[in-house]
Amino acid sequence: MIIFLLSIGLIVKITGDILRLTKAVRQIKTTEKQVSKLKEEKEKLSQEYQYYSSEDFIEEEARNKLNMARPGETIVILPPNLEELLSRPKTSKESFIPNWKKWWNLFF
């Protein structure tokens, strides 16, 4: 009877230890996933830092936001409604009515 009770106690203890171990393994896996995501984010931020500290970025910002240019270059400022101006339908010759016809239609 004592051996039976000790065996049951031992089984309960081992089962508890196995459950804690599997929980710890799951936690390790989730932590490893977080670490890999953070490493990817660090790499991305490092690349962004290198770009933002480069001469190319500084020149691009000076050109786009400060309207600066290199010597010998000309700055061209386009109207804000450029797309609207370009997409406006052009009058075709078929819809063109001579002035004398317009006058004729107005009075008669």
C-alpha positions as CSV (number, residue, x, y, z in Angstrom):
1,M,0.0,0.0,0.0
2,I,2.8,2.4,0.8
3,I,4.6,1.6,-2.4
4,F,1.3,2.3,-4.3
5,L,0.8,5.7,-2.5
6,L,4.4,6.6,-3.2
7,S,4.0,5.6,-6.9
8,I,0.9,7.8,-7.2
9,G,2.7,10.7,-5.5
10,L,5.7,10.3,-7.8
11,I,3.4,10.2,-10.9
12,V,1.6,13.4,-9.8
13,K,5.0,15.1,-9.1
14,I,6.4,14.0,-12.5
15,T,3.2,15.1,-14.3
16,G,3.4,18.5,-12.7
17,D,7.1,18.8,-13.7
18,I,6.3,17.9,-17.3
19,L,3.5,20.5,-17.4
20,R,5.8,23.2,-16.1
21,L,8.5,22.1,-18.6
22,T,6.1,22.3,-21.6
23,K,4.9,25.7,-20.4
24,A,8.5,26.9,-20.2
25,V,9.2,25.6,-23.7
26,R,6.2,27.5,-25.1
27,Q,7.3,30.6,-23.4
28,I,10.9,30.2,-24.8
29,K,9.5,29.8,-28.3
30,T,7.3,32.9,-28.0
31,T,10.3,34.9,-26.6
32,E,12.5,33.6,-29.5
33,K,9.9,34.9,-32.0
34,Q,9.8,38.3,-30.3
35,V,13.6,38.4,-30.4
36,S,13.6,37.6,-34.1
37,K,11.0,40.3,-34.8
38,L,13.0,42.8,-32.8
39,K,16.2,41.9,-34.7
40,E,14.3,42.5,-38.0
41,E,13.0,45.8,-36.7
42,K,16.5,46.8,-35.6
43,E,17.9,46.0,-39.0
44,K,15.2,48.0,-40.7
45,L,15.8,51.0,-38.4
46,S,19.5,50.7,-38.9
47,Q,19.0,50.9,-42.7
48,E,16.6,53.9,-42.3
49,Y,19.2,55.6,-40.1
50,Q,21.9,55.1,-42.7
51,Y,19.6,56.5,-45.4
52,Y,18.6,59.5,-43.4
53,S,22.2,60.3,-42.5
54,S,23.4,60.0,-46.1
55,E,24.1,62.9,-48.4
56,D,21.5,61.7,-50.9
57,F,18.7,62.2,-48.3
58,I,20.0,65.6,-47.3
59,E,20.1,66.7,-51.0
60,E,16.6,65.3,-51.7
61,E,15.2,67.2,-48.7
62,A,16.9,70.4,-49.7
63,R,15.5,70.1,-53.2
64,N,12.0,69.1,-52.3
65,K,11.2,71.0,-49.1
66,L,13.6,74.0,-49.4
67,N,13.4,74.5,-53.1
68,M,17.1,74.6,-53.4
69,A,19.1,73.7,-56.5
70,R,22.7,73.1,-57.5
71,P,24.5,75.9,-59.3
72,G,23.4,76.0,-63.0
73,E,20.1,74.2,-62.3
74,T,16.7,75.9,-62.8
75,I,13.8,75.3,-60.3
76,V,10.5,74.7,-61.9
77,I,7.4,75.0,-59.7
78,L,4.3,73.3,-61.1
79,P,0.8,74.5,-60.3
80,P,-1.0,72.5,-57.6
81,N,-3.9,71.6,-60.0
82,L,-1.6,70.2,-62.7
83,E,-3.5,66.8,-62.9
84,E,-6.8,68.7,-63.3
85,L,-5.3,70.8,-66.1
86,L,-3.9,67.8,-67.9
87,S,-7.0,65.7,-67.6
88,R,-9.3,68.4,-69.0
89,P,-11.0,67.2,-72.2
90,K,-9.9,69.1,-75.2
91,T,-12.5,70.4,-77.6
92,S,-12.7,68.5,-80.7
93,K,-13.4,69.9,-84.2
94,E,-16.7,68.1,-84.3
95,S,-18.1,70.2,-81.4
96,F,-16.6,73.4,-82.8
97,I,-19.4,75.7,-84.0
98,P,-18.4,78.8,-86.0
99,N,-19.4,82.2,-84.5
100,W,-21.8,83.0,-87.4
101,K,-23.7,79.8,-86.6
102,K,-23.8,80.7,-82.9
103,W,-25.3,84.1,-83.8
104,W,-27.7,82.5,-86.2
105,N,-28.9,80.1,-83.5
106,L,-29.2,82.9,-81.0
107,F,-31.5,85.0,-83.1
108,F,-33.4,82.4,-85.1
